[in-house]
Amino acid sequence: MKAAIIGAGNMGGAIARGLAKGHYIKADEIFVSNPSNGKLETLKKEFPAIHTTNSNKEAASDADIIIAAVKPWKMEEVLKPLRLHHPQILASVAAGLTFENLAHYVDPEMTIFRVIPNTAISLGASMTLVAARNASDDQTNLIMNIFNEMGMAMLIEEKQFAAATSLTSCGIAYVLKYVQAAMQAGVELGIRPHDAMKMVAQTVEGAAQLLLQNEGTHPALEIEKVTTPGGITIKGLNELEHSGFTSAVIKAIKASM
Ligand SMILES: NC(=O)c1ccc[n+]([C@@H]2O[C@H](COP(=O)([O-])OP(=O)(O)OC[C@H]3O[C@@H](n4cnc5c(N)ncnc54)[C@H](OP(=O)(O)O)[C@@H]3O)[C@@H](O)[C@H]2O)c1
């Protein structure tokens, strides 16, 4: 199994590192191409077995899986000369490029996956969205297994991509905005910024784990556990609602579709 990663930027670099650490493709079967050398050299220092090149053709020729990780507007000029074809598998991480767009750049009969990780992929903690076209169950399982090793992957229909991307890729920024706002309050109340950041970040992590590790739970159930009648938490929760918190979050997610 040879895997090619075209583009060694934030996404391509993180995917190359995740693949090399994972169990599905050996490091010496990973080929990464990028026009400039700096990112390739850094990658090579970390994982000497990975092959690096300035030639997309060299990386993609005979590759079983080609992961295209260049900016969306570069995808056409990068993919067309490679003449990718069945039975190769293309995985595109380009935000906003549909299967319909991508099929114009490669053999339209070939297997294509759209894959949208978020920036936490650099820590192996991504929420990765996957949609499949012309894919067998085995091919889909392989892609899901690969990206499940870099966090959590979820297979969805392409028509859900815009909404789901707003929840996951943009969602990282919204969660961080909550962290920043809570820090601001903490600092006003006398807590050092760095301490406040850790307190809030770990609290967000804990809240997420309560949901992820308990299949049968729901935010409302977990909120009820910390909300004593007449207590301090309900005062804060109601203040959030008076200030339009739920409505603001819904509007933000719909605005970024
Ligand atoms: N960042 C995110 O949160 C995120 C999330 C999901 C999906 N995505 C998608 O991921 C893709 C890459 O985004 P990114 O944030 O990783 O961008 P990036 O850091 O700018 O990486 C793009 C890489 O592509 C390289 N490149 C440029 N022209 C090339 C060519 N002709 N052939 C091969 N490589 C080429 C660039 O090399 P040079 O620097 O040497 O020019 C750069 O290393 C985009 O399509 C984006 O929509 C990003």
The ligand as an ORCA input file, in Angstrom:
! r2SCAN-3c Opt
* xyz 0 1
  N      -6.493     24.290      8.108
  C      -7.669     23.743      8.404
  O      -8.240     23.883      9.508
  C      -8.346     22.873      7.400
  C      -9.380     22.040      7.824
  C      -9.956     21.192      6.892
  C      -9.534     21.220      5.569
  N      -8.552     22.079      5.181
  C      -8.140     22.075      3.776
  O      -6.809     21.604      3.718
  C      -6.195     22.114      2.538
  C      -4.834     22.622      2.898
  O      -4.977     23.629      3.885
  P      -3.770     23.978      4.850
  O      -4.362     24.757      5.961
  O      -3.004     22.752      5.148
  O      -2.942     24.936      3.895
  P      -1.344     25.197      3.888
  O      -0.779     25.074      5.247
  O      -1.135     26.477      3.137
  O      -0.781     23.983      3.027
  C      -0.876     23.901      1.646
  C       0.405     23.265      1.172
  O       0.285     23.041     -0.231
  C       1.562     23.291     -0.811
  N       1.425     23.534     -2.245
  C       1.199     24.690     -2.895
  N       1.184     24.482     -4.229
  C       1.401     23.143     -4.412
  C       1.510     22.325     -5.554
  N       1.364     22.810     -6.784
  N       1.767     21.017     -5.368
  C       1.913     20.471     -4.138
  N       1.809     21.223     -3.015
  C       1.548     22.534     -3.143
  C       2.057     24.500     -0.064
  O       3.477     24.588     -0.217
  P       4.272     25.994     -0.077
  O       3.968     26.505      1.289
  O       5.655     25.595     -0.279
  O       3.686     26.873     -1.145
  C       1.642     24.170      1.370
  O       2.647     23.454      2.038
  C      -7.122     23.187      1.979
  O      -7.752     22.704      0.824
  C      -8.122     23.431      3.088
  O      -9.405     23.744      2.572
  C      -7.922     22.882      6.065
*
